[in-house]
Structures are given as C-alpha cells and as structure tokens.
Amino acid sequence: MRDCDVRTPEQALAYITDCTLATVSRMAMLKSRKKHEYTRQISIAQKAVDWMADMGIDVTSTRAKDIKGRDVAKWAASFEV
C-alpha cells in the first residue's frame, strides 16, 4: 500500500503497520543495531498488529499477513543475521 492510497482510518492503520514492520525487518537484517531501538520498533509493530486484529482490519495487503500467531518478535527473529 502506498501512502497516496490511504483514504480511511483502517487504511491509515494498515499503512503505518506495514511501514513499522518494514523497519523491524530491515533492522533485523543489520549485523549491528541498537538493541533498545530494535526492541522499541518491535513493540510498536506488535501494538499495531494487535490493533488491526482487534478491530478486524484486513491484513492481506500488509506484511502483517505473514505474522503467525500475531507474534512480531518471532517474525522478526526469522530475519536476524
């Protein structure tokens, strides 16, 4: 989803969730990262994923569709080097 495609609050949350998950996956692939910032980004992404699930927002157009069991930390670990 591109930011110009955002027309509703649901799409806005989906977009922010997608962006945060992109940040988490990018940070996970770094050989050197600030652990606190990485953990903070995972926490933000987890909250976004939880909100999407709780509000019944469709995740099929976001990276959230790949997160099994709504566990962002486990999902992020799959990208770690």
C-alpha positions as CSV (number, residue, x, y, z in Angstrom):
1,M,0.0,0.0,0.0
2,R,1.3,3.4,-0.9
3,D,0.6,6.5,1.2
4,C,-1.4,8.1,-1.6
5,D,-3.8,5.1,-1.4
6,V,-4.9,5.9,2.1
7,R,-8.5,7.1,2.3
8,T,-9.8,5.6,5.6
9,P,-8.7,5.2,9.2
10,E,-8.4,1.5,8.6
11,Q,-6.1,2.0,5.6
12,A,-4.1,4.5,7.7
13,L,-3.5,1.9,10.4
14,A,-2.7,-0.7,7.8
15,Y,-0.1,1.7,6.2
16,I,1.5,2.6,9.5
17,T,1.6,-1.1,10.5
18,D,3.3,-2.0,7.1
19,C,5.9,0.8,7.5
20,T,6.7,-0.2,11.0
21,L,7.1,-3.9,10.1
22,A,9.3,-2.9,7.2
23,T,11.5,-1.0,9.7
24,V,11.6,-4.0,12.0
25,S,12.6,-6.4,9.2
26,R,15.3,-4.0,7.9
27,M,16.7,-3.6,11.4
28,A,16.7,-7.4,12.0
29,M,18.9,-7.9,9.0
30,L,21.6,-5.5,10.3
31,K,24.7,-7.0,11.7
32,S,25.0,-4.2,14.2
33,R,21.9,-2.5,15.6
34,K,20.9,-0.6,18.7
35,K,19.1,-3.3,20.7
36,H,16.8,-0.8,22.5
37,E,15.6,0.8,19.3
38,Y,15.1,-2.6,17.7
39,T,13.0,-3.7,20.7
40,R,11.1,-0.5,20.7
41,Q,10.2,-0.9,17.0
42,I,9.1,-4.5,17.6
43,S,6.9,-3.2,20.5
44,I,5.3,-0.5,18.3
45,A,4.7,-3.1,15.5
46,Q,3.2,-5.5,17.9
47,K,0.7,-2.9,19.1
48,A,-0.2,-2.1,15.5
49,V,-0.7,-5.7,14.6
50,D,-2.8,-6.3,17.7
51,W,-5.0,-3.3,17.0
52,M,-5.5,-4.5,13.4
53,A,-6.6,-7.9,14.6
54,D,-8.8,-6.5,17.4
55,M,-10.5,-4.0,15.0
56,G,-11.0,-6.7,12.3
57,I,-8.9,-4.8,9.8
58,D,-7.9,-6.8,6.7
59,V,-4.2,-7.6,6.8
60,T,-3.9,-9.2,3.4
61,S,-2.3,-6.1,1.8
62,T,0.3,-5.7,4.5
63,R,3.3,-7.5,5.9
64,A,1.1,-8.4,8.9
65,K,-0.4,-11.3,6.9
66,D,3.0,-13.1,7.3
67,I,2.9,-12.9,11.1
68,K,1.7,-16.2,12.5
69,G,0.1,-16.1,15.9
70,R,0.4,-12.3,16.0
71,D,3.9,-12.6,17.4
72,V,6.1,-9.8,15.9
73,A,9.2,-10.8,17.8
74,K,9.2,-14.3,16.4
75,W,8.5,-13.0,12.9
76,A,11.4,-10.5,13.3
77,A,13.7,-13.3,14.5
78,S,13.3,-15.0,11.2
79,F,15.2,-12.1,9.5
80,E,18.0,-11.8,12.0
81,V,21.5,-12.5,10.8
